[in-house]
Amino acid sequence: MIAPEKRKAVIYQRTDSSVHLQARKTETRFQLKQTSRAVKILTAQMNWPGTFTHAGRLVTRLPYDALTADNLAALKYWLVLRICSGTHGGHPDVEKFKPTALKLAKQIRHRGPDWSGSVIANHTILCHERLSIVGVESGAQPLTNADDSIILAVNGEIYNHRHIRKNLREQYHFKTTSDCEVIIPLYTEFDTDCPNHLDGMFSFVLYDKKQDRTIAARDPIGITTFYQGWSSKEPGTVYFASELKCLHSVCDKIVAFPPGHVYDSKTGETTRYFNPSWWDPKKVPSNPVDYKVLRHALEKAVRKRLMAEVPFGVLLSGGLDSSLTASIAQREVTRLRKQALEANGNVLPVENPDTGEGLVGVDDDDHLDTLTYLPQLNSFSIGLPGSPDNKAALEVAKFLGTKHHVMTFTIEDGLNALSDVIFHLETYDVTTIRASTPMYLLSRKIKAMGIKMVLSGEGSDEIFGGYLYFHAAPDKEAFHEETVRRVKNLHLADCLRANKSTSAWGLEARVPFLDKEFLETSMNIDPQEKMITKDRLEKYIIRKAFDTSDEPDEQPYLPDNILWRQKEQFSDGVGYGWIDALKDNAEKQVTDEMMKNPKPEWGNDIPDTKEAYWYRCMFDEHFPPHCASTVMRWTPTWSKQTDPSGRAISTHNAKYDNAA
């Protein structure tokens, strides 16, 4: 407790019988049964008004003597205690804290190597490490409004920024061409509902200097990583960061900020803003699949994500999801190149940040303008020598006409990178680490070639039940419930992998399958259409949507053998020897005795395999125990297999036995 002489408070009883303890500045919450002593301390020397109004309700004075233990217990409400250490989540001595804040921001400079910026306002500091992709010349952050009273730091891409600029209710003069700047006028118009108007991937913190108010929000699915932390040494101060490594030295409580939520320091509440029609897993949709609608929805999602002012490419494993993404992207790039040739030097529209004219991105008619620096779309794959993925990727690239780059890695390369991978991924989940290591190695090569953004195929397996354990779904209700659960948890698994594996090298990954509109379409299809049967391969409906065999005027999107290729998990597809090598090395690193005696600080989160134990030990080398609460382990729901690899499912056993 901070000394009572530093407190000012008012206790009152509203007509709905709720009781509040109110003072100034930062908020902390305590249950009533824990606060009777705090109430007594804080009300001992108060001068009470007789009656007053609050939020339109009559309020009467309630002295401490009236708050007996019985009625405290009976009320079953929360007290709100505002204490003076910090201002609405700010730091009590922000100038003194600034050098520490800059050092913490430097911990994630790998994510944004292009520029660093910071702004202090009142008790709040915002630091930003920038990877410039849109608004390259003018979009340095933190961003501010005209009078610098609103300050914004964003990690993300806002695909509908041109539409927002053009359709704001009140005229706003933009300082930059950055897509992220639209968040400022949206906040002034819609307050905490502003994230609902964004179409993109984002995590942002906005500080309103006039209201002494902090707003933080994360995109609907959690494509961008985002964490929130608190320190017992500075109670009331709230910290936010894109990665865990920025916070653990100053925070003793850290959580993954929930996707689709917005935090408001004015209330201290973190509330859900994203409430799509498919969010309730018990509400099973019955809409039949419309293959053309499904196809067009994914095409639109890919088109949006080609918004860039820098060289970009596609990750191409040769599997269905990445191949479809590459195919659509190649069609769009071909169209843009043709359009540029036809323009033949004609004057392009002058950039107008206030209306969105001449800026990169999609317009109101879903027409894309972007910069294509490279003569061909570049695609990338990785695997061990002879891997299934590289072989399939080369076939797809040849079919599509992309400039393809194959990277091979050795078992030793992967093992040597494991500790760094865990440091950047900030997890000890077996599936995530297996798949992230090749992606991490590939990202380094891609960035070295001058590429700053890639499209990736995450999310499809969760939406369409593509993991092979979905064969065991007992009925469509269970199938749908599992797809909803998987999509909701993507921020703890595949989104985390795609974001952090690439960001480790200053590369950005964009994921079309997790587009809001595409999710609205695909998650509202009758799950019976998605179920795996003897006649239907996993993800049948998305395969069928891009099957043009009965459309003679339509060019095929993919070769048939790729379009109908069975699912390979990325960690399997890079080469079956990779997983075996990880297991073999774990056997050498972890003894049976160690398995019998896990570390006490692990509590109930005990690794069930030597591989999991090994990864947890490496995680502990980088992060203190309280960081483990942010980690979720990936496991199949219906399969009895303990190994999370797709190839451990019986459907893959024959293929594995025949593998070289």
C-alpha positions, -999 to +999 in steps of 0.1 A: +000+000+000+011+035-007+010+059+023-026+070+030-017+106+032-010+104-006-046+094-013-077+112-019-109+093-024-147+095-024-169+066-014-204+066-026-234+043-031-254+044-063-291+035-065-282+002-081-265-007-049-230-009-064-202+006-043-172+024-058-141+038-043-129+066-065-097+086-065-074+100-091-052+086-118-041+050-123-065+021-118-060-012-099-088-036-091-095-055-059-124-077-049-146-063-022-137-089+003-101-079+000-107-041+003-124-033+037-090-023+051-082-002+021-116+015+023-110+023+060-076+037+054-086+058+024-118+072+040-105+080+074-099+117+068-124+125+041-149+154+040-180+139+026-207+156+006-243+149+016-257+139-018-246+144-054-253+130-089-231+106-108-238+095-144-274+108-140-281+089-108-287+101-073-258+093-051-258+095-013-229+097+012-219+063+026-196+066+055-172+038+063-191+029+095-220+018+072-197-007+053-200-037+076-183-070+067-217-084+060-228-059+034-194-058+019-196-095+012-232-093+001-227-066-025-205-088-048-192-059-068-158-047-077-142-016-062-122+007-084-092+021-066-074+049-083-039+055-069-015+083-076+015+064-089+013+071-126-013+087-147-038+064-164-012+038-168+017+062-172+050+062-154+055+083-122+089+096-135+088+092-172+119+114-179+140+093-156+125+061-172+132+073-208+168+057-211+153+024-199+124+027-224+149+033-252+169+003-242+138-019-241+127-007-275+162-016-288+154-052-279+130-053-309+150-033-334+153-064-355+116-059-362+121-023-373+156-016-385+148+014-406+142+041-380+137+047-343+114+073-327+101+083-293+077+108-279+071+118-242+038+134-232+027+139-196+035+106-178+036+085-210+064+075-234+059+059-268+089+043-286+088+029-321+112+008-342+101+011-378+101-012-408+090+010-436+068-005-463+040+021-469+047+058-466+084+050-467+096+087-469+071+104-446+057+078-423+082+078-394+066+070-360+053+079-335+026+097-356+009+128-343-021+150-352-019+187-361-014+200-326+005+170-314-021+163-288-027+127-301+003+104-304+003+070-321+026+041-323+016+012-346+029-021-358+007-031-387-008-025-421-042-009-427-054-022-460-085+001-462-066+033-455-075+049-488-112+043-482-110+057-447-092+089-459-119+095-485-148+088-463-140+105-430-170+125-416-149+155-408-120+168-430-086+158-416-053+170-429-029+141-430+008+147-423+020+115-440+011+089-466+014+062-440-016+038-439-014+038-401-021+075-397-058+070-404-061+056-368-059+091-354-089+106-371-108+074-366-102+077-329-115+113-329-146+102-347-153+068-331-134+068-299-127+032-287-147+018-315-121+029-340-105-006-344-138-019-358-133+004-388-099-010-396-093-037-422-058-050-416-033-064-391-023-041-363-013-035-327-013+001-316-010+023-286-026+058-289-021+085-262-046+114-260-027+142-243-057+164-236-077+136-219-045+120-204-058+088-218-042+057-234-059+034-259-044+001-270-058-024-295-049-055-314-062-068-347-092-093-347-072-125-350-038-115-335-017-116-366+006-090-350+020-100-317+013-077-287+019-079-249+007-060-219+026-059-186+025-045-150+051-040-124+046-044-086+074-018-082+053+008-101+017-002-093-007+014-118+019+018-146+009-002-177+034-014-203+028-025-239+052-041-264+053-062-296+075-088-279+079-103-245+116-096-244+109-058-240+089-063-208+102-091-186+130-070-171+105-043-158+073-063-155+065-092-131+031-098-147+028-101-185-001-113-207-006-117-244-029-089-252-061-105-265-069-102-302-100-083-311-099-062-279-093-026-270-079-012-238-090+022-224-071+037-195-100+060-187-120+029-175-091+005-170-112-020-190-100-043-219-131-050-239-139-070-270-147-050-301-146-078-327-178-098-325-183-116-358-213-138-365-193-170-364-176-163-330-199-186-309-187-222-315-221-236-305-239-217-332-234-240-362-239-224-396-261-240-422-252-220-453-243-241-484-209-233-500-208-210-529-176-218-546-174-186-567-180-164-537-153-183-518-128-179-546-135-142-550-132-136-513-097-151-512-087-132-544-098-099-528-079-108-496-046-114-515-051-082-536-053-061-505-021-074-492+000-065-522-001-029-510+036-019-507+062+007-517+090-019-514+100-052-531+078-081-520+074-118-526+056-150-516+065-179-494+058-210-515+060-244-498+043-262-526+013-270-504-022-259-512-024-227-492+009-211-502+004-222-538-031-206-540-017-174-525+012-173-550-012-180-579-035-151-571-006-128-564+010-137-597-022-129-616-024-095-599+012-087-605+009-096-641-022-073-644-002-045-628+027-050-651+004-050-682-013-018-669+021-001-665+031-010-700-002+003-714+003+036-695+035+041-715+047+070-694+014+087-689+013+109-659+003+091-627-022+106-602-006+131-578-005+119-543-032+134-521-029+120-485-062+137-475-083+118-501-061+087-507-056+095-544-023+083-558-014+062-527-007+025-527-035+002-516-070-008-528-096+019-536-134+019-531-138-002-563-113-029-550-087-017-576-051-021-564-023+004-569+011-007-557+047-004-567+063-035-584+101-028-583+110-063-595+104-076-630+090-109-617+072-120-586+097-137-564+088-169-545+108-188-519+109-222-504+131-241-479+138-277-470+164-304-464+180-318-495+153-338-513+124-324-493+088-328-505+082-290-502+110-279-524+101-304-551+064-293-551+073-256-548+096-258-579+067-273-599+043-246-588+067-218-595+074-232-630+036-234-637+030-198-624+061-182-639+075-168-606+112-163-601+117-190-575+145-193-549+152-227-533+170-227-500+183-260-485+195-263-450+212-290-431+202-306-398+232-289-382+220-255-395+186-260-378+200-273-346+225-245-343+196-220-347+173-235-321+182-213-292+179-181-313+146-193-327+132-198-292+145-164-282+127-147-311+096-169-310+093-166-272+077-200-269+085-236-260+057-251-280+070-282-299+050-277-331+057-240-333+095-245-329+097-273-354+080-252-381+095-219-371+132-230-375+131-234-413+110-203-417+135-183-395+164-195-417+145-187-449+136-152-437+172-143-433+179-152-469+149-133-482+158-101-463+194-104-476+179-102-511+162-069-504+127-082-500+108-066-471+074-082-473+060-117-481+026-133-484+021-165-464-006-192-462-013-194-424-049-199-413-064-221-439-060-253-419-078-238-390-106-225-411-112-256-432-101-283-408-070-291-428-050-308-401-051-345-405-066-351-370-098-336-383-104-370-399-115-381-364-141-354-359-173-373-348-198-349-363-202-315-379-209-298-346-176-310-331-158-302-364-171-266-364-164-261-327-128-272-333-123-249-363-136-219-342-113-228-313-083-231-336-090-198-353-094-181-319-060-195-308-041-187-339-024-158-322-007-183-298+005-206-326+007-200-364+003-162-363+030-160-337+053-182-359+047-162-391+051-129-373+081-135-352+101-159-376+100-132-403+103-102-380+135-116-365+151-104-397+131-072-405+107-090-428+069-087-427+045-116-433+010-110-445-017-137-443-046-134-467-066-164-453-071-144-421-088-115-438-119-103-420-142-106-450-128-140-460-133-153-425-169-140-425-175-160-457-156-192-449-166-196-412-203-193-421-203-223-444-221-254-431-193-275-416-207-306-432-193-292-464-158-291-448-157-326-433-133-351-445-148-383-460-136-412-482-146-391-512-134-357-499-098-348-491-092-323-463-100-287-473-121-300-502-142-268-506-113-244-510-097-268-535-129-271-554-134-233-554-102-230-574-108-260-597-114-245-631-117-278-650-154-271-658-146-234-668-130-236-703-125-198-705-107-196-672-070-203-669-061-229-642-048-216-610-027-246-601-017-280-616-042-307-605-016-327-586-008-296-565-044-285-561-053-319-548-021-327-529-025-340-493-017-318-464+019-317-451+026-298-419+054-273-427+078-290-403+071-323-420+072-310-456+107-295-452+120-331-448+110-359-425+145-361-412+142-327-395+117-340-369+137-372-363+168-352-357+151-330-332+139-360-313+173-377-314+190-346-301+165-342-273+172-378-262+209-368-258+201-335-240+174-348-216+179-378-193+152-400-179+161-387-145+155-351-156+121-361-169+112-376-135+123-344-118+110-313-136+118-279-123+096-267-094+089-234-111+072-251-139+042-259-117+016-280-135+030-272-170+052-303-172+067-312-205+055-347-216+083-355-240+121-350-239+118-327-269+094-305-251+116-306-220+146-295-241+128-266-255+115-255-221+150-254-208+162-232-237+132-209-231+142-206-194+177-195-205+161-165-221+131-157-200+121-157-163+094-181-151+066-156-151+068-154-189+056-189-193+020-179-188+020-164-223+027-198-240+002-223-252+011-258-265-004-270-298-021-305-295-046-323-317-081-327-302-093-361-312-061-379-320-046-402-294-011-395-308+011-376-284+033-362-312+017-331-327+032-337-362+007-342-390+027-372-402+022-390-369-015-394-378-022-428-394-031-412-427+006-402-431+022-434-418+024-451-452+039-420-468+065-418-440+074-455-443+081-450-480+100-418-477+137-419-486 
